Amino acid sequence: MWIKICGITDIISALHCEMEKVNAIGLVFVPWSPRFISMEQLKKMSPHLKRINIMKIGVFAGNSEEEIKEVLEILPLDGIQFHGNEDLSFLEKFKEYFLIRALNIDEEVDLEENIEKFSKLAYILLDKSKKSDMSFEEFIRKVKNYVDKKVIIAGGINESNVDMALELDPFGLDLSSGVEIEKGKKDLIKISNFMRKVRDYEKNRL
Ligand SMILES: O=C(O)c1ccccc1N[C@@H]1O[C@H](COP(=O)(O)O)[C@@H](O)[C@H]1O
């Protein structure tokens, strides 16, 4: 299972993810996020991040092409995650990257149509809005019929509910707040416990 830990804001957490064989880390370039990385911070982190052997995904929401390219010049990312209303023609501009298009399951009018449209170019991230009062069980019930090997599940995943997401057998899982001590600060013990749970689940399934 492909696992992305999102909202990394420091090098120690990135190194810890590498050690725990997390598949990808997410760096958030959305100004309102408590996990936002400014260009100044990125310039300081970039030489260290370049030496860490893990996929690096930039998370954007409504950022311009120029803003994304500015990030790419400072740090060569492996992938780009679009969390806003970016359309297919915008994604096309970055088609050489590993692309992820987030779909908010609370807002999406036609999930099936959008999954079909965006999965030509990108992996689909089915996400539950941070403001949503939907329970995790409800969320899993809602996404269940859309999960396939092009889908990543996200939205409130943590060590205690991850089994429900694993049972759907998606391409991957993406989580952020479920492995934090506080908003924007990762908890290394929670990352280790989470990864042990996922890898044990995979071993037991064989
Ligand atoms: O993490 C953020 O602050 C963030 C901000 C703007 C867009 C996306 C963001 N993160 C993504 O949100 C989901 C779910 O995170 P959580 O586990 O519920 O905290 C995940 O895809 C992150 O990549």
The ligand as an ORCA input file, in Angstrom:
! r2SCAN-3c Opt
* xyz 0 1
  O      -2.924     19.400      5.466
  C      -3.322     20.539      5.163
  O      -3.253     21.499      5.945
  C      -3.914     20.766      3.809
  C      -4.203     22.054      3.406
  C      -4.731     22.288      2.163
  C      -4.986     21.253      1.293
  C      -4.716     19.953      1.685
  C      -4.191     19.693      2.928
  N      -3.901     18.420      3.338
  C      -4.497     17.258      2.791
  O      -5.707     17.006      3.478
  C      -5.977     15.608      3.423
  C      -6.446     15.058      4.737
  O      -5.647     15.383      5.802
  P      -6.023     14.854      7.280
  O      -5.396     13.508      7.440
  O      -7.509     14.787      7.388
  O      -5.428     15.862      8.197
  C      -4.730     14.955      2.889
  O      -4.967     14.658      1.536
  C      -3.671     16.026      2.949
  O      -2.811     15.858      1.848
*
